Amino acid sequence: MNKYIAEFIGTFFLVLTIGCTGIGAGAGVIAPLAIGAALMIMVFAGGHISGGHYNPAVTLGVLIRGKVNAADVVPYWIAQFIAAAIAALFTSKILRAGVPVTAIAVKTGPALVAEFLFTFALVYVVLNTATAEGTSGNSFYGLAIGMTVLTGAFAVGDISGGAFNPAVALGICILGISSWANIWIYLVANFAAAIVAAVIFQLINPPMQTTPIATDEPPYETPR
């Protein structure tokens, strides 16, 4: 249960930050910086408990990598999606209540490609910095993961909304930042990218132990 609570907390603050900086006076250059920083600090905060996924696509990638028990995947997803929904509602009904929101206009093709590319980058970075034997015990994995999201938000935020995360996609639809009609773009691109990133990770890394860790252990190694 501790792992699921950690996933809830991390995802909640990630989506809360997206909502508070993505609408109203907080929008602009500050948003990607704040979002990347929020993810970084939450990964460092909860990584030793749950692995600090905060993203259903990352959880899928780590599952394929073999570093999370299959029994934990659905509870992780439930915690992540519920946290995203609550954070979005909390933002829209309390913190940014009454602030007008205009949904971003996306073109399906470019948005699919943008979401796929940077979700791939995110999952690829997570696997290589937080699960690879060659980087085991490092102290930089949280920064690398946060900076990947920051980079993607700056690069393609105006193309797709820069979700790179199915839970975030749910959050931005509740917030009105993205139209509900576009949620399939994020789900398809994000989960597909996670699968491809995990397969490529397995192909280019030396053979290694992939036995899932015990259910009561973190999904991947974190600094001690």
N, C-alpha and C positions, 0 to 999 in steps of 0.2 A: 504493500500500500504506500510506503514511503516514496517509492519511485514514481507512482502515479501522481502523488501530491506535488512532487518536485516538477514533473512535466506540466502539471496544471499551472503552477506558479510562474514558471519560466515563459510558457506560452501566453499567459495572461498579460504579463508585463510587456512582452514583445508586441502584442496586438494593441494594448493600451497606448504604447508609445507611438505606434503607427497611426492610431486614431487621433491622438492629441496633436501630433505634428503634421499629419496629413490633411487636416481640415482646419479652417479658420486662420488665425494669425500665425500659427506655427508652421504653415506650409512654406516650402521653398528649399533653399540649400540646406537648412538645418535638419530637415526631415531625414535624409539618408544618413547623415552623421549620427543623429540620435538613435535611429533604428539599428544601425550597425553596432553602436555602443551598447544598446540595450541587450541585443543578442549576445554580445561578447560577455557582458557581466553576468548574465543569467547562465551562460554555459559554464563560466568559471564557478558560479555559485552552486549550481545543481549537478555539474558533471560527475562528481564523485558519488552521487546518489542514484541518478537515473541515466547518466550518460549525457544529459542536456541536449536531447534531440529538438524538442519544441516544434516539431515539423513531421507530419505523417510521411512525407517523402523520404526524409532522412531515416526514419524508423524502418521504412521498407528497404532502403539501401543497406542499412546495418544488418537487417535480417538476412538479406542475400549474402552479405559478407560473412554471416555466420556468427555474429557477435552479440546477438540478442536472442533470447529464448522465444520461440514462436508463440508461447502462451502469453507473453507480455505485449505482443503487437496490438491486438484489439484494445486492451485496456489503455495502452499508450495513446492510440488514436482517439478513443473516447475522451480521455483527459484533455488532449490537445484541442479537439473540436469544441468541447464544452467551454474550455477556458477562453478560446477565441470568441465564441458567441457572447459570453458574459462580459468580456472586456469591451467588445464593440458596443453592446447595449449600455454598459456603464458610461462609456465615453459619450455616446449619442444622446443619452437621456439625462446625464448629470453634468459631466465635465464640459461638454461642448453642446449642451442643450440649446436649441434654437439657432445654432450656427448653420447657415445655408450650405449645402453640399451639392456640387455638380459632379455627376459621374463622368469619369474619363471616357473619351471616345477611343475605342480600340478597333484596329483592323485585324480580322481573325488570323490571317496568315502571319504577318509580322509579330503579332502577340504570341502566337503558338511557338514561333521560333525563338523569340526573346525569352519566354518562360522556360522553354526546354533548355536553352544554352546555359542560362545562369542557375537553373536548378541543378543541371548536370555539374556545373562548376562547384556549387555548394556541396552537393553530396560527395563529389570527388575529393574536395578539400577535407571534409569531415572524415572520410575513410582513410585518407593518407596521413592526416595529422593526429587523429584520435584513435585509430584502430590498427595502424600498421606497426609491425614489429620494429622497423627501422626508426620510428619516431616515438616509441613507447616511453612513457614517463616524461615527455617534454612539457614545457611550461608555456608554450605559445599557441596551443591549439585553439583556445578560445578567441584569441586575437585574430588568428587566421580565418576562423569561421565568421566572425563579425565583419571583418574587412571584406570578405567575399560578398556578403549581402550588401554592404555599403557600396561596393564597386558596381554590383548589378543594379542597385537602385539609381545610382547616378547615370549609368550607361543606358538602361532601357526602361526606367521608371515611366517616362512619358509615352512609351510604346505599349506597354502591357499593364502598367500599374506596379510592376516590380514586386510580385507576391513571392514567387519561388517557394511556395509553401501552401498546401491545400487548406490548412487551418487559417492562415492569413487570408486566403482567398475568401473563405467564409466570412471572416471578420470585415473585410473591405466591402463585401456585398451588403452586410447588415448595416454598415456605416453609410452606405450610399456612394462610396468612392468608386465602386464598380457596379455595373448592372448585373442583376441575377441571371440575365440571359447569357452572360459571358463566363459564368462559373465553370462550365465544362471545359473551357480553354485551359484554365489553371489545373483542373483535376487531371486532364489527359496529359498535358505537357509535363507537369510536375512529377507524376508517378512514372511516366515513361522515361523521363530523364534519370530518375533514381535507379531504375532497372539497368539502363545503359551504363551509368556511372559505376554501379556495383560490378557489373560484368567486366568492364574494362579494367577496373581496379584488380580484379582477380586474375585477369590475363597478364597484366604488366608487373605484378608483384610476385616475388618468389613464393613457392608453395609454403603454406604456413598452417598453423593450427586453426581450424575454423569450428571447433566444437562450441556450440552455444554455451555461454556462461550460465551458471545456476540462476534460477529465477530471482533469488534474493541478492544477487550481485549486480553492480552497474553494468550496462550493456557494453561498455568499452573501457579500457584502462585510462585512468586519469592520474595526474601527478600526485605523489604522496608527500 
